[in-house]
Each structure stands twice: as structure tokens, then as C-alpha cells.
């Protein structure tokens, strides 16, 4: 059995995918009323209207129901990961691997999710990371999707990939945890920049150039933090950046679009989580710690924090010295 912690769009979609792969699934929601309603109606009307819940899924708010899970998918926002583990971790079966499905860097500690989980979970708990180009609505509706699952234990990564892969949900596996986490967290920040260019009406040529240069700085960051370049060239890096930086379905891209159109960061959020807005400052701090130039990420962080206007951020990028493309 697979346990899924988090009943938002992505949690519900991954529960459907895990069930379609042949697993029994317990989908845990914090709100007892929402869990009972989901179990009764078999539809997450708030986040995925019109998408039926797979028959193999049981929705619950009982933390003890997670104890029978052979693997757990933690599908909560990056900034709440530590608190959720602190509240639920004692209910996880000893030795059951925990798959982290959020993409971000924890504010305050500047830690990636695997480091946060390593500190918060019981010692020795296996940790894996899932990331890649995927919209919840596509996965929930069984549209073809491919993502990457990473664990430092390559055999564990392969086993989890087999467990969760189904007819339309394909998982590739790797032992490059830093590469997968850097791609997942970094692309959220860079997608905001792409949205700003779109919202500002600067044209598709400018947006294509920005995505290319943003990916170059993400590669520099990854090398500095020990990730393998080929991981960044794969699904969890380039693949996810292309998707997230090109579609209004992406909360980060849509957030950037509204910023580019003149909204304040508060107005642009629209009450919805854009993980890149939380990640930007942490990504820049980590880059500076290892002398990695990330001008696009720095511009996003300045706009999101209110330190710079969109106009000033664009001007600063255009005023950068000319250099070789490989630099």
C-alpha cells in the first residue's frame, strides 16, 4: 500500500497515479470534513473538479491509517514539510521510504527538502525525491507524463520507480538527488522570470533568450553543488523548466505574468502558492555562498521582495557586460 500525505491537486493526482499502477492508496487530508467529503463523493471538487478518484484510493484524516503504507509520498508545500513530518512522522512505518514531492528550498535554513526530511524523520528513514514536467490535471486524468525519482540508494530509486509507474505515468530513476532537487527548485524561480517577460509584452524572442540564459545559470549552480550535468539536461531540469516557463497552468509562470503586467507581489499571488516566490531569496543566497552568478534569479528575488521594480530588474539584466556564451 502507498500512503499519500496531502489532498491538494498534486497529492490527489499522485494518489490516482499510484492507484492506476496497481497499488492500494491511503490519501491523508488534514481536514476531517474534507476527507469525509472526498471519500463520499469520490471527487476532489475544489482542486480537480470532474476527475474521479480511483477506486483503489481511500481518503482519510486519520494519521494512524498511514502506518500500513510500504512507501509514503509527502505532497505538501516545501515550507510546511518540516512541520508536517513533525506532526505525522511517528505514524510512518519504520523503514518505509518517504518520497518528497514538493520543489523548493526551506526559508531560514536554505535547505533542500531531502536535508529537511533527513533532520525531521526518524534516523535511518530512506528518503527519495520526485520531480519533473508534470501538471496535476494531466496526471490525474492519466495523460502521458514522465518524471524522475531520485534516491541516494540506486536500488531503492529503481524499486520505487517500478512501484509507482503505471500505464500513463512513467518514472525514470537516478541516484543524483542534488541534481533533481536543484532542477525542481530552481526552475520555479526562473519560471517567474519567464512569466514577467510574457506579462510585460517583451516578445517570444526575449522569452526564449531568457529561458536559455536562465538554464545556463541553473547549470552553473548545479555544478557548484555537486549535481551531474546530465541530470539537469533531463526531465527534472530542462524538461521541467520548459513546461513551467511556458504555460499559464504553472502557478510560477502565472505569478510572473501578473508581476509583468504591473501587479504587486501581493496582488500577483492571487491567494495561490507560487513556490518560486519563497525559493528565490534562498536560491540566490546559496549561489552567492559559492560565488555562482545567477543574474536572472537575483532579478526575480529583487522584484518579489519589493527591492526592485520590474523595469529596474529588466534594465539591470540588459545592462550586463557582453561576454562569451559559455561564461
Secondary structure by P-SEA (a helix, b strand, c coil): cbbbccccaaaaaaaaaaaaaccbbbbbbccaaaaaaaaaacccccccccccccccccccccccccccccbbbbcccccaaaaaaaaccccccccbbbbbccccccccccccaaaaaaaccccccbbbbbcccccaaaaaaccbbbbbbbbccaaaaaaaaaacccccbbbbbccaaaaaaaaaaaaaaaaaaaaaaaaacccaaaaaaaaaaaaaaaaaaaaaaccccccccccccaaaaaaaacccccaaaaaaaaaaacccccccccccccccccaaaaaaaaaaaaccccaaaaaaaaaaaccccaaaaaaaaaacccccccc
